[in-house]
Amino acid sequence: MKKALIFGVTGQDGSYLAELLLEKGYEVHGLVRKSATGNLVNIQHLIDNKDIYNESFFIQKGDLLDITSIYRVISDVNPDEIYNEADQDHVRWSYDMVGYSSEITAASVAKILEIIKQINPSIRYFQPCTSNMYGISKEKTQNEETKFNPQSPYAISKTFAYYVTRYYREAFGIHACVGILFNHESPRRTPEYVTRKITQSVARIALKKQEKLYLGDLSAEIDWGYSPEYMECAWRMLQTKEGSDYIIASGKVHSVQDFVEEAFKIVDLNYKDYVETDSSLIRPTKTSPLVGDITKAKKELDWEPTTTFKELVALMVSEDLKNENI
């Protein structure tokens, strides 16, 4: 039985990844910070499953900011694969938390890879990065060779993570892969993200619990996909003979306004009656429209997404409508 260690198992991607790996017969260990122990909602169903918890799914205590705990967990578990889904991944917050964002999103990656090199260089490592690294791009679509031009502290930190992962792969032969993930959503997204903010607000407005939805730049164009499908691609990367880097995207772009319109259509409401713009919600710096070219992932990993934009919006709105505590 293969063993996997997931940093950030309580988040959207980490929790879907845990489910995926358990379905594939893995023994899964998830790292949980003390501050996150009260927010286990995404993995509570795994903890409550007595056939899984402490049988094939285990919680490990630690923090990426505490190098001794990371060394201990990697040494104790000695996994076949490590997936690093833990970071400060909110772009807007990174402007106000530059030090924290760079420490947990950039520096911790180098520390994890160095520990792998020291303990067991045969451990395979997945590092998620972001399309935000491309920033303002001259290319209409972005592939693995497109030049980076990061426009936020978050994107700059992820660019460091990208290069340090490549360094450990090329210098020390570690099977380390970078997935350059374009925006990917699900009902497990937190409300700090515009997609979940929209779907939660639409549900609340439909249920007469909210009157208005305030948003920033409605014209922003984004390549959106479905998180569980992107985690399948991440797993496929670590099954390859040699590590490499891959774009994970839908290859299609929609505006925030498109998302808003589609979400309100589901509850038979006209978004124009409820949506207002708020300039304070607009980011200090903008990126150009980013659209991922997944040619390499299709060819080498036999992967491409199947969930459409409309299906994604409908899935998120329907789940929020079911939530009695919305």
Residue frames as qw, qx, qy, qz and C-alpha x, y, z in Angstrom:
[[0.000, 0.887, 0.462, 0.000, 0.00, 0.00, 0.00],
 [0.389, 0.446, -0.029, 0.806, 1.39, 3.39, -1.01],
 [0.328, -0.669, -0.443, 0.498, 1.57, 6.13, 1.62],
 [0.243, 0.629, 0.205, 0.709, 0.86, 9.79, 0.92],
 [0.312, -0.492, -0.405, 0.705, 1.37, 12.84, 3.12],
 [0.137, 0.727, 0.417, 0.528, -0.79, 15.88, 2.42],
 [0.220, -0.243, -0.301, 0.896, 0.08, 19.29, 3.80],
 [0.301, 0.122, -0.063, -0.944, -3.07, 21.42, 3.93],
 [0.073, -0.196, -0.963, -0.167, -5.46, 18.48, 4.09],
 [0.095, 0.553, 0.655, -0.506, -8.29, 20.58, 5.60],
 [0.163, 0.470, -0.163, -0.852, -8.50, 22.90, 2.60],
 [0.738, 0.459, 0.013, -0.494, -10.43, 22.57, -0.63],
 [0.612, 0.535, -0.565, -0.144, -7.71, 20.84, -2.66],
 [0.005, 0.395, -0.869, 0.297, -6.20, 18.85, 0.19],
 [0.591, 0.040, 0.621, -0.514, -9.53, 17.33, 1.22],
 [0.812, 0.453, -0.062, -0.363, -10.45, 16.31, -2.33],
 [0.415, 0.573, -0.707, 0.029, -6.97, 14.88, -2.76],
 [0.297, -0.265, 0.828, -0.395, -7.36, 12.82, 0.42],
 [0.772, 0.244, 0.367, -0.458, -10.62, 11.36, -0.90],
 [0.692, 0.592, -0.347, -0.226, -9.03, 10.58, -4.26],
 [0.222, 0.522, -0.808, 0.158, -6.01, 8.82, -2.76],
 [0.495, -0.112, 0.736, -0.448, -8.14, 6.80, -0.35],
 [0.818, 0.388, 0.132, -0.403, -10.24, 5.64, -3.30],
 [0.627, 0.602, -0.492, -0.041, -7.03, 4.55, -5.02],
 [0.930, -0.189, -0.299, 0.103, -6.03, 2.43, -2.02],
 [0.353, 0.536, -0.421, 0.641, -3.47, 4.72, -0.39],
 [0.521, -0.574, -0.466, 0.427, -2.70, 5.12, 3.28],
 [0.172, 0.736, 0.133, 0.641, -3.20, 8.88, 3.68],
 [0.477, -0.461, -0.391, 0.638, -1.68, 11.13, 6.32],
 [0.121, 0.818, 0.272, 0.492, -2.89, 14.72, 6.57],
 [0.399, -0.032, -0.365, 0.841, -0.99, 17.48, 8.33],
 [0.228, -0.820, -0.443, -0.283, -3.21, 19.71, 10.47],
 [0.199, 0.397, -0.342, 0.828, -2.10, 22.89, 12.22],
 [0.147, -0.332, -0.736, 0.571, -3.30, 23.55, 15.75],
 [0.207, 0.310, 0.104, -0.922, -5.12, 26.66, 14.51],
 [0.463, 0.103, -0.568, -0.672, -6.97, 24.52, 11.97],
 [0.087, -0.077, -0.977, 0.180, -8.22, 21.84, 14.37],
 [0.288, 0.428, 0.560, -0.648, -11.47, 23.74, 14.81],
 [0.521, 0.563, -0.147, -0.624, -12.05, 23.85, 11.05],
 [0.275, -0.199, 0.919, 0.199, -12.14, 20.22, 9.98],
 [0.646, 0.392, 0.302, -0.582, -15.41, 20.48, 8.05],
 [0.586, 0.553, -0.444, -0.393, -13.91, 19.32, 4.74],
 [0.423, 0.286, -0.859, 0.045, -12.50, 16.13, 6.24],
 [0.485, -0.240, 0.553, -0.633, -14.94, 15.52, 9.09],
 [0.901, 0.144, -0.058, -0.406, -16.68, 12.80, 7.06],
 [0.681, 0.382, -0.604, 0.158, -13.35, 10.94, 6.86],
 [0.024, -0.362, 0.698, -0.617, -12.72, 11.33, 10.58],
 [0.663, -0.085, 0.347, -0.658, -16.24, 10.09, 11.36],
 [0.869, 0.239, -0.347, -0.260, -15.79, 7.01, 9.17],
 [0.660, -0.560, 0.488, -0.110, -14.55, 4.37, 11.60],
 [0.932, 0.202, 0.254, 0.162, -13.53, 2.07, 8.75],
 [0.566, 0.696, -0.054, 0.439, -11.10, 4.73, 7.53],
 [0.141, -0.876, 0.268, -0.375, -9.97, 6.91, 10.44],
 [0.395, -0.631, 0.654, -0.137, -6.78, 5.58, 12.04],
 [0.857, 0.094, 0.504, 0.050, -6.93, 2.66, 9.62],
 [0.641, 0.350, 0.375, 0.571, -6.08, 4.25, 6.27],
 [0.110, 0.792, 0.105, 0.592, -6.55, 7.94, 7.08],
 [0.636, -0.419, -0.365, 0.536, -4.44, 9.57, 9.79],
 [0.009, -0.973, -0.045, -0.225, -4.09, 13.09, 11.18],
 [0.707, -0.026, -0.219, 0.672, -0.59, 14.38, 11.88],
 [0.205, -0.944, -0.185, 0.183, -0.01, 17.52, 13.97],
 [0.609, -0.130, 0.187, 0.760, 2.42, 20.10, 12.65],
 [0.172, 0.925, 0.153, -0.302, 2.93, 23.48, 11.02],
 [0.731, 0.527, 0.079, 0.426, 4.90, 24.52, 7.95],
 [0.024, 0.889, -0.220, 0.401, 6.28, 27.41, 10.00],
 [0.623, -0.602, 0.481, -0.132, 7.77, 24.92, 12.49],
 [0.529, 0.544, -0.630, -0.162, 10.54, 23.09, 10.66],
 [0.133, -0.303, 0.901, -0.279, 11.09, 20.61, 13.50],
 [0.655, 0.198, 0.559, -0.469, 7.50, 19.36, 13.26],
 [0.715, 0.568, -0.205, -0.352, 7.78, 18.98, 9.47],
 [0.261, 0.519, -0.813, 0.035, 11.01, 17.01, 9.80],
 [0.366, -0.125, 0.828, -0.406, 9.39, 14.79, 12.45],
 [0.737, 0.344, 0.322, -0.485, 6.25, 14.09, 10.41],
 [0.652, 0.587, -0.416, -0.242, 8.11, 13.28, 7.18],
 [0.107, 0.452, -0.868, 0.176, 10.53, 11.07, 9.10],
 [0.468, -0.018, 0.751, -0.465, 7.78, 9.24, 11.02],
 [0.757, 0.432, 0.233, -0.431, 5.44, 8.70, 8.06],
 [0.295, -0.349, 0.739, 0.495, 8.17, 8.15, 5.42],
 [0.663, 0.526, 0.338, -0.412, 5.62, 8.55, 2.61],
 [0.628, 0.220, 0.566, 0.487, 5.94, 7.53, -1.01],
 [0.203, 0.580, 0.372, 0.696, 4.41, 10.84, -2.08],
 [0.173, -0.496, -0.399, 0.751, 4.06, 14.32, -0.57],
 [0.137, 0.674, 0.490, 0.536, 1.47, 16.83, -1.79],
 [0.263, -0.238, -0.323, 0.877, 2.00, 20.37, -0.51],
 [0.051, -0.659, -0.579, -0.477, -1.45, 21.96, -0.53],
 [0.405, -0.764, -0.353, 0.357, -0.70, 24.33, 2.37],
 [0.393, 0.157, 0.065, 0.904, 0.00, 27.99, 1.77],
 [0.126, 0.597, 0.323, -0.724, -1.43, 31.48, 2.11],
 [0.349, 0.216, 0.730, 0.546, -3.28, 31.31, -1.18],
 [0.149, 0.860, 0.477, -0.104, -5.41, 34.43, -1.13],
 [0.517, 0.431, 0.138, 0.727, -3.98, 37.02, -3.52],
 [0.125, -0.829, -0.104, -0.536, -5.54, 40.08, -1.92],
 [0.720, -0.693, -0.021, 0.037, -4.47, 39.06, 1.59],
 [0.827, 0.012, 0.014, 0.562, -0.87, 38.72, 0.44],
 [0.236, 0.707, 0.012, 0.667, -0.62, 42.50, -0.02],
 [0.428, -0.757, 0.145, -0.472, -1.24, 42.97, 3.71],
 [0.841, -0.437, 0.317, -0.029, 0.64, 39.84, 4.88],
 [0.564, 0.704, -0.430, -0.030, 3.80, 39.91, 2.79],
 [0.085, -0.566, 0.785, -0.237, 6.08, 38.37, 5.42],
 [0.659, -0.036, 0.672, -0.336, 3.73, 35.54, 6.37],
 [0.805, 0.518, 0.066, -0.281, 2.77, 34.90, 2.76],
 [0.473, 0.688, -0.551, 0.008, 6.39, 34.58, 1.62],
 [0.252, -0.457, 0.806, -0.278, 7.39, 32.42, 4.58],
 [0.667, 0.071, 0.678, -0.300, 4.64, 29.83, 4.24],
 [0.760, 0.592, 0.147, -0.223, 4.24, 29.94, 0.44],
 [0.540, 0.741, -0.391, 0.080, 7.91, 30.23, -0.58],
 [0.031, -0.640, 0.715, -0.279, 10.45, 29.48, 2.14],
 [0.730, -0.185, 0.562, -0.341, 8.61, 26.44, 3.51],
 [0.892, 0.426, -0.051, -0.145, 8.84, 24.75, 0.09],
 [0.415, 0.660, -0.586, 0.221, 12.64, 24.88, 0.16],
 [0.357, -0.450, 0.696, -0.430, 12.61, 23.45, 3.69],
 [0.888, 0.083, 0.314, -0.325, 10.33, 20.55, 2.72],
 [0.809, 0.540, -0.232, 0.004, 12.49, 19.66, -0.28],
 [0.155, 0.652, -0.668, 0.323, 15.67, 19.83, 1.77],
 [0.614, -0.279, 0.615, -0.408, 14.14, 17.47, 4.34],
 [0.929, 0.302, 0.091, -0.195, 13.17, 15.07, 1.54],
 [0.563, 0.664, -0.468, 0.150, 16.76, 15.19, 0.24],
 [0.096, -0.555, 0.716, -0.413, 18.12, 14.40, 3.70],
 [0.658, -0.134, 0.595, -0.442, 15.62, 11.76, 4.82],
 [0.623, 0.190, 0.750, 0.113, 14.61, 9.91, 1.65],
 [0.087, 0.436, -0.369, -0.816, 15.29, 11.35, -1.83],
 [0.002, 0.157, 0.904, 0.398, 13.00, 8.73, -3.38],
 [0.160, 0.597, 0.621, -0.481, 9.92, 10.49, -1.97],
 [0.230, 0.442, 0.535, 0.683, 7.90, 12.02, -4.80],
 [0.107, -0.473, -0.361, 0.796, 6.81, 15.63, -4.34],
 [0.183, 0.658, 0.569, 0.458, 3.97, 17.71, -5.81],
 [0.186, -0.370, -0.211, 0.885, 4.13, 21.50, -5.60],
 [0.252, 0.769, 0.569, 0.145, 1.07, 23.48, -6.70],
 [0.228, -0.223, 0.056, 0.946, 1.77, 26.88, -8.21],
 [0.265, 0.697, 0.499, -0.441, -0.51, 29.45, -9.75],
 [0.484, 0.612, 0.422, 0.462, -1.42, 31.04, -13.05],
 [0.144, -0.982, -0.086, 0.086, -0.91, 34.36, -11.25],
 [0.625, -0.414, 0.337, 0.569, 2.81, 33.84, -11.86],
 [0.476, 0.402, 0.501, 0.601, 2.17, 34.89, -15.47],
 [0.114, -0.558, -0.230, 0.789, 0.72, 38.20, -14.29],
 [0.436, 0.753, -0.017, -0.492, 0.56, 40.52, -17.27],
 [0.638, -0.075, 0.683, 0.348, 1.31, 38.18, -20.15],
 [0.223, 0.492, -0.398, -0.742, 1.91, 39.01, -23.80],
 [0.087, 0.011, -0.946, -0.313, 0.65, 35.58, -24.83],
 [0.596, -0.195, -0.236, -0.742, -3.03, 34.87, -25.47],
 [0.928, -0.298, -0.165, -0.148, -2.66, 31.46, -23.83],
 [0.186, -0.748, 0.612, -0.176, -0.04, 30.32, -21.36],
 [0.945, 0.063, -0.322, -0.007, 1.92, 27.08, -21.49],
 [0.834, -0.458, -0.037, 0.307, 4.86, 25.61, -19.56],
 [0.633, 0.118, 0.111, 0.757, 7.33, 27.81, -21.50],
 [0.017, 0.863, 0.258, 0.433, 5.53, 31.14, -21.08],
 [0.346, 0.304, -0.398, 0.793, 7.54, 33.80, -19.27],
 [0.377, -0.637, -0.607, 0.289, 6.50, 34.65, -15.70],
 [0.108, 0.431, -0.016, 0.896, 5.61, 38.22, -14.75],
 [0.365, -0.519, -0.732, 0.246, 4.13, 38.05, -11.20],
 [0.036, -0.573, -0.119, -0.810, 2.11, 41.06, -10.00],
 [0.626, -0.660, -0.021, -0.415, 1.44, 40.28, -6.31],
 [0.244, -0.593, 0.720, -0.266, 3.36, 39.08, -3.23],
 [0.839, 0.001, 0.484, -0.247, 1.46, 35.79, -3.51],
 [0.831, 0.556, -0.016, -0.010, 2.47, 35.28, -7.14],
 [0.219, 0.776, -0.554, 0.204, 6.08, 36.22, -6.38],
 [0.520, -0.423, 0.689, -0.276, 6.18, 33.65, -3.56],
 [0.894, 0.217, 0.361, -0.151, 4.75, 30.97, -5.84],
 [0.620, 0.731, -0.282, 0.040, 7.35, 31.82, -8.48],
 [0.114, -0.643, 0.722, -0.230, 10.07, 31.11, -5.91],
 [0.746, -0.108, 0.598, -0.272, 8.31, 27.82, -5.05],
 [0.843, 0.523, 0.029, -0.121, 8.32, 26.91, -8.74],
 [0.456, 0.735, -0.479, 0.148, 12.02, 27.51, -9.23],
 [0.293, -0.543, 0.731, -0.293, 13.16, 25.90, -5.99],
 [0.864, 0.068, 0.437, -0.241, 11.15, 22.77, -6.85],
 [0.775, 0.616, -0.138, 0.020, 12.79, 22.61, -10.27],
 [0.087, 0.761, -0.604, 0.219, 16.19, 23.14, -8.62],
 [0.561, -0.350, 0.706, -0.255, 15.81, 20.13, -6.33],
 [0.896, 0.326, 0.264, -0.144, 14.61, 18.02, -9.25],
 [0.659, 0.711, -0.214, 0.121, 17.48, 18.98, -11.53],
 [0.039, 0.742, -0.596, 0.304, 20.26, 19.18, -8.93],
 [0.342, -0.341, 0.803, -0.350, 19.42, 16.17, -6.76],
 [0.270, 0.025, -0.896, -0.351, 17.23, 13.94, -8.94],
 [0.264, 0.238, 0.730, -0.584, 14.13, 14.21, -6.74],
 [0.030, 0.428, 0.780, 0.455, 10.90, 13.32, -8.54],
 [0.005, -0.514, -0.400, 0.759, 9.40, 16.76, -7.94],
 [0.192, 0.494, 0.649, 0.545, 6.56, 18.10, -10.06],
 [0.075, 0.286, 0.214, -0.931, 5.04, 21.56, -10.32],
 [0.172, 0.603, 0.749, 0.216, 1.41, 21.92, -11.28],
 [0.015, -0.054, 0.017, 0.998, 0.63, 25.42, -12.53],
 [0.053, 0.534, 0.839, -0.094, -3.01, 25.54, -11.53],
 [0.122, -0.323, -0.240, -0.908, -5.39, 28.05, -13.02],
 [0.425, -0.194, 0.377, -0.800, -8.41, 29.01, -10.91],
 [0.448, -0.131, -0.866, -0.182, -10.28, 25.96, -9.66],
 [0.409, -0.275, 0.256, -0.832, -13.41, 26.03, -7.55],
 [0.408, -0.224, -0.883, -0.058, -15.91, 23.85, -5.70],
 [0.517, -0.716, -0.308, -0.354, -18.49, 24.01, -2.90],
 [0.765, -0.443, -0.229, 0.408, -15.51, 23.73, -0.52],
 [0.359, 0.464, -0.033, 0.809, -14.10, 27.11, -1.55],
 [0.265, -0.489, -0.511, 0.656, -14.07, 29.60, 1.32],
 [0.172, 0.880, 0.442, -0.040, -16.16, 32.80, 1.04],
 [0.266, -0.710, 0.214, 0.616, -13.01, 34.92, 0.68],
 [0.284, -0.039, 0.708, 0.646, -12.90, 33.79, -2.95],
 [0.331, 0.203, -0.117, -0.914, -15.14, 35.62, -5.39],
 [0.436, -0.065, -0.782, -0.440, -16.80, 32.47, -6.76],
 [0.349, -0.356, -0.828, 0.255, -17.98, 31.25, -3.35],
 [0.028, 0.295, 0.302, -0.906, -18.86, 34.78, -2.29],
 [0.381, 0.079, -0.402, -0.829, -21.12, 34.95, -5.34],
 [0.495, -0.177, -0.806, -0.272, -22.78, 31.55, -4.91],
 [0.254, -0.336, -0.731, 0.537, -23.35, 32.03, -1.17],
 [0.131, 0.268, 0.139, -0.944, -24.81, 35.48, -1.78],
 [0.422, -0.018, -0.585, -0.693, -27.07, 34.20, -4.57],
 [0.431, -0.291, -0.853, 0.044, -28.40, 31.50, -2.24],
 [0.161, -0.364, -0.545, 0.738, -28.94, 34.01, 0.57],
 [0.239, 0.175, -0.143, -0.945, -30.68, 36.48, -1.77],
 [0.457, -0.124, -0.735, -0.486, -32.92, 33.70, -3.13],
 [0.461, -0.383, -0.773, 0.209, -33.80, 32.75, 0.45],
 [0.194, -0.855, -0.211, -0.433, -34.52, 36.40, 1.39],
 [0.729, -0.553, -0.158, 0.372, -31.57, 36.51, 3.81],
 [0.425, -0.344, 0.207, 0.811, -29.54, 39.12, 1.92],
 [0.368, 0.817, 0.280, -0.345, -30.39, 42.13, -0.23],
 [0.414, 0.864, -0.261, -0.118, -27.26, 43.07, -2.20],
 [0.902, -0.069, 0.157, 0.396, -24.02, 41.54, -3.49],
 [0.031, 0.955, -0.228, -0.189, -21.01, 43.86, -3.61],
 [0.891, 0.095, 0.241, 0.373, -18.19, 43.00, -6.00],
 [0.289, -0.624, 0.283, 0.669, -15.09, 44.61, -7.46],
 [0.176, 0.465, -0.541, -0.678, -14.05, 44.24, -11.10],
 [0.781, 0.271, 0.457, -0.330, -16.82, 42.40, -12.97],
 [0.641, 0.690, -0.253, -0.221, -14.85, 42.51, -16.21],
 [0.246, -0.578, 0.777, 0.032, -11.98, 40.36, -14.89],
 [0.848, 0.272, -0.321, -0.321, -11.61, 37.29, -17.13],
 [0.412, -0.496, 0.737, -0.201, -10.63, 33.98, -15.56],
 [0.592, 0.180, -0.754, -0.221, -9.95, 30.38, -16.56],
 [0.570, -0.336, 0.490, -0.567, -12.08, 28.41, -14.06],
 [0.570, 0.100, -0.796, -0.180, -12.15, 24.65, -13.44],
 [0.809, -0.454, -0.121, -0.352, -13.35, 22.08, -10.89],
 [0.257, -0.719, 0.609, -0.214, -10.99, 21.26, -8.02],
 [0.833, -0.172, 0.518, -0.092, -11.45, 17.44, -7.79],
 [0.835, 0.531, 0.089, 0.114, -10.51, 17.06, -11.45],
 [0.248, 0.850, -0.394, 0.245, -7.38, 19.14, -10.93],
 [0.533, -0.564, 0.602, -0.191, -6.34, 16.91, -8.01],
 [0.932, 0.190, 0.307, 0.015, -6.63, 13.89, -10.31],
 [0.599, 0.745, -0.170, 0.240, -4.12, 15.61, -12.59],
 [0.199, -0.790, 0.519, -0.259, -1.81, 16.29, -9.63],
 [0.813, -0.255, 0.516, -0.091, -1.84, 12.58, -8.77],
 [0.869, 0.463, 0.135, 0.110, -1.09, 11.61, -12.36],
 [0.248, 0.876, -0.371, 0.180, 2.00, 13.82, -12.31],
 [0.382, -0.619, 0.659, -0.191, 3.56, 11.79, -9.52],
 [0.887, 0.056, 0.454, -0.062, 2.95, 8.52, -11.40],
 [0.628, 0.751, -0.203, -0.031, 5.19, 9.55, -14.31],
 [0.899, 0.071, -0.160, 0.402, 8.66, 8.09, -14.83],
 [0.464, 0.044, -0.155, 0.871, 10.35, 11.45, -14.42],
 [0.063, -0.714, -0.443, 0.538, 9.18, 14.65, -12.74],
 [0.254, 0.314, 0.387, 0.829, 8.11, 17.61, -14.85],
 [0.114, 0.332, 0.323, -0.879, 5.89, 20.68, -14.81],
 [0.076, 0.412, 0.816, 0.399, 2.35, 20.89, -16.17],
 [0.287, -0.108, -0.018, -0.952, -0.39, 23.44, -16.77],
 [0.009, -0.396, -0.909, 0.134, -3.69, 22.44, -15.12],
 [0.206, 0.270, 0.041, -0.940, -6.54, 24.49, -16.56],
 [0.590, 0.485, 0.588, -0.266, -9.81, 24.39, -18.46],
 [0.374, 0.046, 0.553, 0.743, -8.45, 26.30, -21.45],
 [0.013, -0.681, -0.553, -0.480, -11.56, 28.50, -21.48],
 [0.187, -0.034, -0.328, 0.925, -12.10, 31.96, -20.06],
 [0.193, -0.736, -0.592, -0.266, -15.16, 33.63, -18.52],
 [0.038, 0.508, -0.215, 0.833, -15.61, 36.96, -16.79],
 [0.001, 0.125, 0.741, -0.659, -16.74, 37.51, -13.22],
 [0.486, 0.191, 0.050, -0.851, -19.90, 38.98, -14.74],
 [0.601, 0.102, -0.695, -0.381, -20.45, 35.71, -16.65],
 [0.308, -0.064, -0.882, 0.350, -20.22, 33.84, -13.34],
 [0.196, 0.180, 0.457, -0.849, -22.64, 36.26, -11.67],
 [0.563, 0.167, -0.267, -0.764, -25.18, 36.07, -14.48],
 [0.567, 0.048, -0.803, -0.178, -25.08, 32.28, -14.58],
 [0.173, -0.089, -0.818, 0.542, -25.45, 32.00, -10.81],
 [0.332, 0.213, 0.318, -0.862, -28.49, 34.30, -10.68],
 [0.556, 0.126, -0.538, -0.620, -30.10, 32.49, -13.62],
 [0.347, -0.030, -0.931, 0.106, -30.17, 29.30, -11.55],
 [0.035, -0.400, -0.718, 0.569, -32.49, 30.97, -9.02],
 [0.162, 0.674, 0.621, 0.366, -34.48, 32.81, -11.71],
 [0.196, -0.872, -0.187, 0.409, -33.30, 36.28, -10.70],
 [0.509, 0.776, 0.015, 0.374, -31.82, 39.17, -12.68],
 [0.691, -0.198, -0.238, 0.653, -28.38, 39.95, -11.31],
 [0.194, 0.449, 0.080, 0.869, -28.74, 43.64, -12.21],
 [0.482, -0.706, -0.250, -0.455, -31.30, 44.03, -9.43],
 [0.811, -0.576, -0.085, 0.058, -28.90, 42.83, -6.75],
 [0.797, -0.043, 0.016, 0.603, -25.25, 43.40, -7.74],
 [0.027, 0.999, -0.034, 0.028, -23.37, 46.62, -7.00],
 [0.736, 0.364, -0.265, 0.505, -19.69, 47.42, -7.55],
 [0.519, -0.846, 0.033, 0.119, -17.35, 48.50, -4.75],
 [0.496, 0.769, -0.341, 0.216, -14.03, 50.01, -5.80],
 [0.370, -0.687, 0.574, -0.249, -12.43, 49.05, -2.47],
 [0.888, -0.073, 0.447, -0.079, -12.67, 45.39, -3.54],
 [0.738, 0.657, -0.133, 0.073, -10.48, 45.90, -6.63],
 [0.855, -0.238, 0.026, 0.461, -6.90, 44.61, -6.33],
 [0.191, -0.824, 0.187, 0.499, -4.03, 47.13, -6.30],
 [0.044, 0.469, -0.694, -0.545, -2.53, 45.42, -9.37],
 [0.834, 0.305, 0.184, -0.422, -4.25, 43.48, -12.15],
 [0.453, -0.190, 0.784, 0.379, -3.28, 40.60, -14.39],
 [0.396, 0.256, -0.492, -0.732, -4.14, 40.16, -18.03],
 [0.901, 0.028, 0.065, -0.428, -6.72, 37.50, -18.97],
 [0.119, -0.477, 0.870, 0.040, -4.97, 34.16, -18.42],
 [0.902, 0.170, -0.020, -0.397, -5.96, 31.01, -20.30],
 [0.513, -0.472, 0.712, 0.088, -4.11, 27.74, -19.78],
 [0.658, 0.444, -0.515, -0.325, -2.83, 25.57, -22.62],
 [0.728, -0.347, 0.546, -0.226, -3.11, 21.98, -21.41],
 [0.749, 0.494, -0.395, -0.197, -1.60, 20.33, -24.49],
 [0.228, 0.475, -0.811, 0.254, 1.24, 18.79, -22.46],
 [0.453, -0.128, 0.702, -0.535, -1.08, 17.37, -19.78],
 [0.835, 0.308, 0.060, -0.452, -3.34, 15.87, -22.46],
 [0.674, 0.529, -0.512, -0.058, -0.41, 14.25, -24.24],
 [0.304, 0.404, -0.785, 0.358, 1.71, 13.03, -21.33],
 [0.218, -0.066, 0.750, -0.621, -0.87, 12.49, -18.57],
 [0.186, -0.332, -0.833, -0.402, -3.95, 11.67, -20.67],
 [0.121, -0.540, -0.617, 0.559, -5.81, 14.29, -18.65],
 [0.037, -0.276, -0.231, -0.932, -8.33, 16.97, -19.47],
 [0.248, 0.138, 0.583, -0.761, -11.22, 18.42, -17.47],
 [0.041, -0.351, -0.862, -0.363, -14.81, 17.36, -18.12],
 [0.073, -0.699, -0.593, 0.392, -16.88, 19.69, -15.90],
 [0.270, 0.611, 0.327, 0.669, -18.15, 22.68, -17.87],
 [0.067, 0.188, -0.245, 0.949, -18.32, 26.26, -16.60],
 [0.554, -0.326, -0.185, -0.744, -22.13, 26.13, -16.33],
 [0.810, -0.249, -0.531, -0.018, -22.00, 22.81, -14.51],
 [0.482, 0.028, -0.497, 0.721, -19.47, 24.21, -12.04],
 [0.185, -0.239, 0.134, -0.944, -21.60, 27.27, -11.24],
 [0.713, -0.291, -0.342, -0.539, -24.74, 25.14, -10.89],
 [0.740, -0.132, -0.606, 0.258, -22.98, 22.71, -8.57],
 [0.292, 0.057, -0.445, 0.845, -21.80, 25.50, -6.27],
 [0.373, -0.239, -0.011, -0.896, -25.13, 27.33, -6.16],
 [0.762, -0.252, -0.479, -0.355, -27.12, 24.14, -5.54],
 [0.636, -0.116, -0.618, 0.447, -24.88, 23.14, -2.64],
 [0.076, 0.084, -0.336, 0.935, -25.23, 26.57, -1.04],
 [0.542, -0.264, -0.235, -0.763, -29.01, 26.44, -1.43],
 [0.770, -0.233, -0.592, -0.047, -29.00, 23.18, 0.56],
 [0.419, 0.076, -0.560, 0.711, -27.05, 24.74, 3.43],
 [0.353, -0.757, -0.545, -0.073, -29.48, 25.53, 6.25],
 [0.488, -0.671, -0.143, 0.539, -26.88, 27.77, 7.90],
 [0.491, 0.406, 0.292, 0.713, -26.18, 29.85, 4.80]]
